[in-house]
Amino acid sequence: MDAAENPPLPRELVFVDLETTGGNASHDRITEIGIVRVADGETIDEWSSLVNPECRIPAYIEAFTGISNEMVAEAPRFRDIAATVAAKLAGAPFVAHNARFDYSFLRGEFRLIGHRFAAKVLCTVKLSRRLFPSQIRHNLDAVMRRHGLDCAARHRALGDARVIADFWKLLRRDMPQATLARTVAALLGANALPAQLDPELADDLPEGPGVYRFLGEDDAPLYIGKSASLRTRVLAHFAGERTHAQETKLARQVRRIDWRETAGELGASLLEAQWIKAQKPLHNRRLQGDAAGFTVSIAAGSLDRLDIVPIEAGDGWDPAECFGVFRSRKDAARALADIARAQALCLKALGLEPGEGSCCGFQLGKCRGACVGRETALMHGMRLKLALSSLKLKRWPFPGRVALRERGAGDLVEYHVCEDWAYLGTARNDEELAGFAAPGAHRAFDADVYRILVRHLAQHAAADWVDLRGLQSCA
């Protein structure tokens, strides 16, 4: 049996725990570091230090950890102990409970002082889940109860680092070594990228929201995606067994990955739609493209006959008189047929079934008889409008061109400029925003942007927006 099938246990591991001012590595800071180095199952070094975060510790964090602003006031800043921390972590996998949290904070602190930190990462939450799949909870308190582990200083860095080191020693003692070694090897290799990509890319990927691109030979766009966590989503493309041929092909073809961070998920969704339409990546489902799509209206002079028509946004077009946005006539007809069958509407009266006489639904007892006069056109039309009510398009809810403000981590603010359900672009400062104030050519209704904005506005009733008409007068 070769080393891949029967890997050895890592000889040395460094167990790390951090206390911080909050949960976001983009703008929160470290207040305490605890490190325990274990070799061959025995502790060979312990080290800890309070850290001056150079900002206030929130009261709820102080109550949780017991670390006060007074305690860290005279503590060293991270830059003062960075060399010691790097030396303590060198040469061994980085182990923590919910390791991505601790690892991201340390990488962020090193980045702030212009240094790069990278290590193989082993998460003991994931290790516990793999080894004890029948258990529901794997937080540190649950692990301690289950395995009889004690901690004299819970929620302090060195105390918690000692607990996860003790958990490792227990596993070495009680688990079959081959099982433990294979599980550890699998977790340490979980973020492995295709061989043709820089392995350090896994650590460079940000944790926050944004849009990413997989590029092939000659930077040909292969795939564009978005996520609330760029790192998690990108690495998921290459994790575990790839059961779909498209995933395998994508992993083989990709030569470069780039991304753009956004303030939040709205910006990521809008940018993803814009990039896919402009760049037409090989492996993406096609979005609407330049075509606005199709919608449904009730035919002029009729109570219940439907017309499937192209969306032609412009003067005189009232979206509130239309129902649904569809990619093609075929998609619209299929959706309407499904609604008709569910609500016992008449396909023939709706204009969706050709021919004279009764419709097929009436013959099967699934139509109330609008096609043969048993149900009046007025009643059928009322039931039709009720059935379509959830699809009724919405009028543009703003006075004109506006910028939807989205706040991200730290000081990042983005202004997503939209008008009549079309996305014009994103600004990150007043100067960029002013560039969108001047009226330009009318942009066509965008079905994908409509869906994104309607969903966002439904979830954020008090939308934060800027009326760009005021900026026009100042331009």
N, C-alpha and C positions, 0 to 999 in steps of 0.2 A: 504494500500500500504506500503511495507516494505522499509527499508533504501536503499536497493540496487536499487529499482525502483524510489525512491524519495529522493536522497541524499541531505544533507544540503550543503549550500555554505561554503567554508573554512572561518573560523572566521578571521584568520590572514594570510597575504601573505607578502613576502619580494620581492620587485621589484628591479632588479639588472641590471646595465649596466657597461660594461668595455670598456676602450680604451686600445689598445694593439700596439705592434710594428709590427704586421703583422697578417695574417689570419690562421697560423698553430700553434695549441696549443702544438705540439711536440717540437717546438724550439723557437717560438716567446714568448714574455713576456708581462705582464700587465704594463700599464703606469698610469692608473687611475681607481678608483673604486667608484661607486655611489650606495647607497642603500637607499631605501625608504620602511619603514614598514607601512602597512595599516591594521587596525583592524576595522571590521564591517563597511567598506567603508570610514574610516577616517584615515588620515595620523597621526601616533603617533610618528614617529621617522625618521630623515633624517641624513645621514652621507656620507661623501666622502673624498677621499684623493688621491693626486698624489702618484705615486709609482716609485721608481728608478728601472728600469728594468735591471740594471747591464749590459746593452748593448746599442748600438747606435740605435736611432730611425731613420728609413729611411726618406729621405727628402719628399717623396710623402705622407707618413703617417703624418709627421709633418704638411704638407700643409693641409691635410684633417681634422685633429683634432684640429690643433692650439697648440698642446702640443709639446714643443721643448726640445731638449737635455738639454738646460740651465735650463728649468723649473723643470726637474726631477733630476737634479744633486744633489740637497740637500734634495730631498724627501726621506722618509723612504723606505727601501727595504721591499719586501713583508713579509719576516720573522719577521720584526719589528712590523708589524701591524696584523699578522696572528691571534693572539688571539682575537683582537678586531673584525676582520672580521667574525671569527667563531661565536662570541657572537651575532653579529648583524644579522646573518643568521639563528641562532638556532631556532628550534621549529615551523617553518612554511615552506610551499612549496616555492621553489625557482622559481621566475617568471622573464622571460626576453623575449625580442623580438629576435627570432632566438636563443632560449634558449640554444641549444646544444653548440653553440659557447662560450657563457659566462661561462656555467657550466664546459665545458672541460678545459678552461683556469684556472678557479679557482681550479679545482681538480688537474691540473698539477702543479700549484704553491704550493698547500698544499703537494703534493707528493714529490716535490723537498726538502722540509724541514722535510720529514719523517712523515707527518701527513695524516690521511685519512679524506676525506670530502665526505659526501653523503647526498642527500636530494631528496625529491620528486620534480619533475620538471614540470613546466607549461610553454608552449611556447605560447606567445600571437600572433605569426604569425599563428600557427595552430588554435588557438582559433578564430581568425578573419575569417579564411577560413571556419571553421565549422559553424559559426554563420551567415556569409555573403557569401554564396557559389556563388552567382551570380556576385560577384565582381572579377575582374581579378587580381588586384594588392593588396598585403597585406604587402608591406614593410612599415616601420614606417612613411615615408613621405606621402604615400597613405592613411594610417590610419588617420593621422593627418588631411589631407585635407577633407576626407570623414566625419569625426566626429567633425570638427571645433576645433581641439585641438591646443594649442600654445606651443611653446618651446622657452624660452629665450636663451638657450645655447645648440643648436643642435650640435651633435657629441661631446659633453662633457658628462661624465658619469652621473653626478647627474641630468643634464637637461634631458637626455633621460630616466633615471629611473623615473623621475617625470611624463613624458609624458605617459609611459605605466601604471603608477599608475592611472593617470587621465582617461586613456582608461578603466581601470577596474571599476572605480567609475561610469563612464558613462554607462557601461554595467549593473551594479547593478541597476542603476536608470531606464534605458529604456527597458531592456530585461525582459521577464517573468522569475521570479526567478527559477521556476522549469526547464525551458529550459536551463538557464545558469548553474544551478547546475549540471544537467545531463551531459552537455557538458564538464564542468570542471572535473567532476568525471571520464568521459571516457578518457580524455587526461592525467590526473594524473595516471590512471591505464593502459595507453597504453603500457608501457614497462614491464608490469607484466609478470613474467616467470612462467612456470609450478610450482605447489606447491612443488614438490620434489627437486627443485633447489634452491640454495642460492639466495635470492632476491638481494643481493649486487653485484651479477655477472653482472647485467646490467650496473653498473657503472665501473666495472673493465675492461670491454671490450674496447679495444683501437679503436680509430677513424680511424686509418690508414689501409693500405692494409695488406693482409695476408690470411692464410688458417685456417679453423676451423674444429673441429671434434665434433660430437654428439656421446657420448658413453652411452651404456646401462648397463644392469647388467653384473658384472664381467668385466667391461670396454670393452665389445664387441662393435666394431665400427658399428654405425648405419648409419651415414651420414657424408660425407666430402664435404666441399664447400670452395669457395674463394670469396673475395670481395675487392674492393678498400676501403671500410669502413667496417671493421669487426663488429663494434658495430651495425651499421645500418642493415647489412644483417642478423646477428644472431637474433636480436630482431624481424625482419620482419617475421621470421618463426613462431612467437607466437603472432603476432599482429592481432587484429580483428577476424572476423569469419573465421574458417578454413573450406573451402568448400570441400577440397579433403580428402578422407579417409586416404591417406598416410600421410598428414600433421598432422591429428589428431592422428594417430597411433604413429608417430614420437614424438610428444609432450608428449604422454603418456609413451613412452618407455625410453626417455632420462633420464639419471641419472647424467651425468657430461658433461661439455663442456670445451674443451681446444683449444688452438690456437697457431699459430706461426706467428709473425709479419714478413713482408718482406719489402724490400726496395721499391718495386713497383709491378705493375701488372704482369710483365713478371715472376718475381720470384714466385708470387702467383700461376700463371697458371701452371708453371712447377712443383712446389711442390704439387699442388692439383692432377695433373695427376699421379705423382709418388706415392703419398699416396693411391689414389684410387686403383691403380694396386696392390700395396703391401698388402693393408689391406682389400680390397674387402668388403666395408661397405654394409650393408643389403639394404639400400634405394637408393643407387646411381645407375644411369645407368652405366652399365659396359663399361669401356674403352677397348682399344685394347688388354690389357693384354700382355702376352709374345709373342703372334703372331704378326708378322709385318703387316699382312693384305694382301690385294690383289691389284693388279694394272692391267692396260690394256696396251698391246703392239700390234703393227701391226705385224702380223705373218710373219716369215722369208720367203722371196721369194714372198710375196704378196704386192699388192698396197693398198688393202682396206679390208683385212680380219683381224679381231681382235682376240687376245688371251687374256683371263682373267687368270692371273698367280699369284701365291704367290710371295710376295716381298721377295727376297733373297739377301739382301745387302751384298756386299763383293767384292772380286776381280773380275773385269770384268763386274760388274753390273753398268749400267749407267742410273740413274734416268731420265736424259733428253730424253731418248728414250721411256719413259713410260708416261702414262696419268692417273692421278687420284689415290687416295688412298681410298680403300673401306674396310669395315669390313668383308665382306663375298663375295663369288662369286655371290650370289643372289642380294646383293646391287649393285654390279658392273653391272650386266646384266640389272637390272631395270633402273639404271641411263643411260646406253648406249641406251636402248630402248627409253627413253624419249628424248634423244638428236637426235636419228635417226628420230623420228616422227616430231620433231620440225624443222629439217633441210631437210626433204624429202629424207633421206638416206635409203638404202635398207637393211632391217634386214637380208635377206637371204644372200646377198653378204657379209655382215659383219660377218656371221657365227652365228647370234643370232636367226635364225629361221630355223628349220629343213625342209627337204623335197626337192622335185624337182619342177621346173617350177617357175612361177611368185610368188612373195611374196604377203602376204595379203595387204600390203600397196599399191602395184601397182594396185591391183584390186579395191581399194578404191580411187585411184587417189592421193595417198600420197607418191608415190615413182616414181622417174624419169626413172625407168626401167633398172637399172644395172643388175637386175636378169634375164632380157630377152634380153640383148644386146642393148637396146636403149640408154644407157649411158655407155661410155667406162669405163673400170676399172681405167684408168689414171685420168679421170675427176672425177669419184666417189671418188677415193683416195685423190685427191686434196681437194675436198669438205669435206671429212672426217677429214683430218688434220686441216683444218680451223675450223671445228666444235669442234675439241678436243683441240684446241690451248690453251684455258684458263685452261685446266686441266693438261697441260704438267708439269711434275715434274721438280723441279729445282735441279741443281747440288749443292753440298755443297759449299758455296761461300767463304770459308776460306781455308788457306793453310793446315789445319789439326786441331788438338785439340786447341780450343780457350776458353777464358773466356769472356763472355759478361758482361760488367760492368754496373750495375744499381745503381743509386744514389737515396737515399731516404731522409726522413726528417732528419734534423740535420746533423750529421756526418756519418750516416749509409750508407755503401757501400757494395754491394754484387757482387760476381763474379760467374756467372752461367756457369759452365764448360760443353761444348758440343762438340761433334765430330760426323760428318757424320749423322746429324739429330738424334742423341741420346743424352740424358741428363745424365750427369755423377754425378752431385751434385753441391752444392753451397758453396763457401768459403766467409768468412767475414774478413779475414786478410791474410797477406802474408804467414804466416806459413801454414794455411789451404790450400791456393792456391798452395803452393809448393807440397803438398801431392797429387795433381792431375796431376803434371807434368810428372811423370814417366809413360811411356806407359804401358797399361794393356791389358787385353783381349778385343778383338773387340766387341763392343756393336752393337746389331742388330738395323737396321733402326726402328725407333719408329714413327708410323703413327700419334699419338697424339702430340708428340713433334714436328714433321714436321709441322703440322698445326699451332701450337703455334708460332714456330719460323718464319715461312713464314709470318704470319700475323704481328708479331712484326717487322721484317726487312722491310716489306713493309711500315710500319708506321714510321720507323726510318731509313731513307736512309743513314745517317751518323752514322752507328753503332759504339758504343764505345766498343772496344774489345782488349784483350791482347793475343798475340801469345805465347802459352805455350811451343813452341819449344825452345825458349831462356831459359826458366826455366829448361827444361830437361837437357840442357848442363851444368847448374849450380848445378844440383841435385847431 
